[in-house]
Amino acid sequence: MKKSSIKRKFLFIVLGMSLVSLTTFCAVAFRGSFTMRSKVQQLSARLGEFAISNSNLFLEQEAHDKLMTKAKSRSKIIDERLTAIEKDVLYFSRYIAKLYQKADRMPPMPIQFSTSDNYGKLAMQLRSANGKEDYPRIRQEAHLLGNITTAFESNGDDMEVLTVSLFLGTESGFMIVYGPFSSDQHQKFDPRDRPWYTGAKEAGESFWTAPYEDAASGKLVITCAHPFYGVDGEFKGVVGIDVVIDDLNSEIVDIDVGRHGYAFIIDSEQTLISSREFIKREGENEDDNGNGANKRRSAYWKGNPEYNETLKKVAAGETGFEKVNTQMGEKFIAYSQIPATGWSVVIVQPVSEIMELVTENSAAIEEMTQETLSVINSMIRVMLINFMFVLILAIVVIIYLAEKMSDKIIKPILTLEKCFERIASGELDTRVEIKTGDEIERLGGSVNSMAQKLKEYIENLQQVTAEKERIDVELNVATKIQANMLPSVFPPFPHHTEFDIYAAMLPAREVGGDFYDFFFVDKNTLAILVADVSGKGVPAALFMVIAKTLIRNTALSGKRPEVVFGTVNNMLYENNDAGMFVTAFMGYLNIKTGKFTYTNAGHTPPILRSGGCSKLLKMRPGLILAAFESKLYDQDEIMLQRGDELFLYTDGITEAMNKEKTLFGNERMLEAANNNPDVPLKDLTLLMKHEIDKFAEGAEQSDDITMLALRYIGPPAAGENDTMEKLSVEASLENLETALDFIAKNLEAANCQPKQRNQITIAIEEIFVNIAHYAYHPGVGEVTISVSTEEGEITIEFEDCGKPYNPLEKEDPDITEGVEEREMGGLGIFMVKNLMDAIEYRRNENKNLLTLRKKL
Amino acid sequence: MKIVKSQDGTKVFFALDGRLDTVTAPELQNVLIPAFDDAKSVTLDFVGVAYVSSAGLRVLLLGEKTAKSKNCSMILINVSQEIKDIFEMTGFSDILKIA
């Protein structure tokens, strides 16, 4: 379907505008979305940083509070426990002292020596420096102190986890133990060199030992010991309770410190009291400076000055919180003193462990940011899809609406277009009805009035055209008549070899006022004439006809050129109410002598081309013809040499103009004549016209152009036979007509009289038929006929290669015989002899040559 | 040559138009000679004839001879001066009856 182009343009414009605004809107929306996304990204990053730094502070504070609370609470618990144990030991020492004071009233209370049978049971057991051997020596005192059993057992029933055993050692060298580790091997045991014994004896009050390996259980323990005294206050021995360090650690100190944290107790000399790491601590090889009770180790950490500095503060009994750098990274250290012993609880936790949370936090924030961004991205995607959807929908809707709207707008235009088509195809009664109320309706009105006007105009034009056509036809006829009046067959006198002539008239309009003429005034005198009638068109043409007829008729009456002009002038003048006039040049050429007599009636002088040089043939010009009454015209004469040429023309040549209104002029004309020597006369006129056209550069020809060119050749020299014509045909009756036509043509050219023409034709026929019948009988052969005209005599020669035959030898018939006696043959040759002036026969080189002559 | 023959009882009339030459003479002979079979007088109208060659003269002589032998008459009318000159020159003007 061919779409209306306006419709398409309309569609494109609407679609384009809508798409541009939609796209702009969407571009802004997308830009906003992308800005939002990058802002969210920045904000999240800042939030993350802020959260981390805030969390750092918070966590540090948190760690401080938590660790300090732990340190303080643990030191307090331990203090309470140890104080309780100290009180128990003090209680036992006072109890024992009372036993000594009431020795006489106390019942003997024997204690069994330590035995493996009781292993694992909480049982009282006796040990002595020399074992059972000592029993007699110690029996009394052992029985007395056996009364402690009730106290020990009551205490042991609610024995703390920490506590392993209760015991007492005497100066006399035995020992009573209440505990689960009974063994035969332990019967022999001297308590007096144990550290708890010597320490308490020396201290005279409550004494805490450093950690050592318990002899019975093999566990690391610390012991709280107190001396007891006799009646007189003399030293009798030491009572003590063992505390298992492992238990102290696992139950109280070293719990809930994180995966990488740890806690321990040190004394005022930085000696480790309890630690999960007691034997093996991070970053330090096992200290191998002894075993068992001698395993005392410093908390000093080589290569970590900050850490060790803190330890000094701990040892000094301070309570506090520090963040220190160590070889193993940053550590939080919280420490608190245990008042009962002067020891301190120390909790160490890597900063990184706490800050892990922060890292996790920031990772979580980062994750959330990514989530947000992906939500935004998906929103943008959704928006893009929506936009595409809306765009497609919009295009469809716009195209639909634009189609409908453009139909509305374009329909009247299409109606107009159809109307125009119909008007263009000639239906001028077509009218258009448009009611859109806009410019198109007005256009429709204009179209209607245009069609109306067009119709009127065309009707008018048809009338005018018909009229013009009629005039054109008439003018055409007039042009033909005029053309026929001018001799236009060249060469006009083919038998005249003395001159050559060519003429042409190129009218500017359909009929012109120029004319030329040439004719023989007498046998040897050729008149040539070129004239120009004033004005143009039909009046000039009519006047030309009169002038031409008068001049020719007057000239043919034998008058001289200047007399002809005088006579014609007065005749034209008499009836010249229209006031027209003619310029003319006429000359008579004697074709035998070359004498050229001429006269000029106000005409442009002709060109004489003689010996390669062109010049104007000037003379005193006479009056123009038909204007004034006068008979006075001069005449002049020159002798033309062989080859001389005369070029007669009208002012259509010299006054030809180009677009700048410059005249062609004499100079250019003479130059053109000089530049083209020795060309045929027809070509000379064509070249002249070509030069004029070249000069005019397309400007319209304003005046008639008439040219007449004459070349004088002169009479043929003696012996010269320029006019010989020949015909060679097969000698048969079929070619008789051809031969007769050939002769007729030549006779016409020779200006032969009709009677002579008939006589000569009869003679030719007789000879031709004769040759056809007899020369080659019974075969066929060729005959050649030559015709030449010379000095008023025509010569015809027959040439054939047939049998030798001289027709002249044939006897003439007797023309006086009566009809019965008359012979049927022989008449032909007889007639030829009578019709022609002379007849000759020659036999030459096997040819029959028959020559006929006749004066014209 | 155009030959129009008309007959009125024993009178036969030939209107001739054109050249009477070698080519056309047999045409005339073919109609002229049989005409003497049933005619007493034959008239040849030469108004349209401008040219007579020896072949034409031969036919006219043959016609005259036939007329004589059949006791008929043959008359030529409207003969132009030129042709009369020819007849004169060849002695035919004494033989033929020219009106």
Boltz contact constraints between the chains, C-beta under 6 A:
constraints:
  - contact:
      token1: [A, 755]
      token2: [B, 82]
      max_distance: 6.0
  - contact:
      token1: [A, 758]
      token2: [B, 51]
      max_distance: 6.0
  - contact:
      token1: [A, 758]
      token2: [B, 82]
      max_distance: 6.0
  - contact:
      token1: [A, 762]
      token2: [B, 53]
      max_distance: 6.0
  - contact:
      token1: [A, 765]
      token2: [B, 21]
      max_distance: 6.0
  - contact:
      token1: [A, 765]
      token2: [B, 53]
      max_distance: 6.0
  - contact:
      token1: [A, 766]
      token2: [B, 54]
      max_distance: 6.0
  - contact:
      token1: [A, 769]
      token2: [B, 22]
      max_distance: 6.0
  - contact:
      token1: [A, 815]
      token2: [B, 90]
      max_distance: 6.0
  - contact:
      token1: [A, 815]
      token2: [B, 91]
      max_distance: 6.0
  - contact:
      token1: [A, 819]
      token2: [B, 64]
      max_distance: 6.0
  - contact:
      token1: [A, 819]
      token2: [B, 65]
      max_distance: 6.0
  - contact:
      token1: [A, 819]
      token2: [B, 68]
      max_distance: 6.0
  - contact:
      token1: [A, 819]
      token2: [B, 95]
      max_distance: 6.0
  - contact:
      token1: [A, 822]
      token2: [B, 61]
      max_distance: 6.0
  - contact:
      token1: [A, 824]
      token2: [B, 58]
      max_distance: 6.0
  - contact:
      token1: [A, 827]
      token2: [B, 54]
      max_distance: 6.0
  - contact:
      token1: [A, 827]
      token2: [B, 57]
      max_distance: 6.0
  - contact:
      token1: [A, 827]
      token2: [B, 90]
      max_distance: 6.0
  - contact:
      token1: [A, 828]
      token2: [B, 54]
      max_distance: 6.0
  - contact:
      token1: [A, 831]
      token2: [B, 54]
      max_distance: 6.0
  - contact:
      token1: [A, 834]
      token2: [B, 89]
      max_distance: 6.0
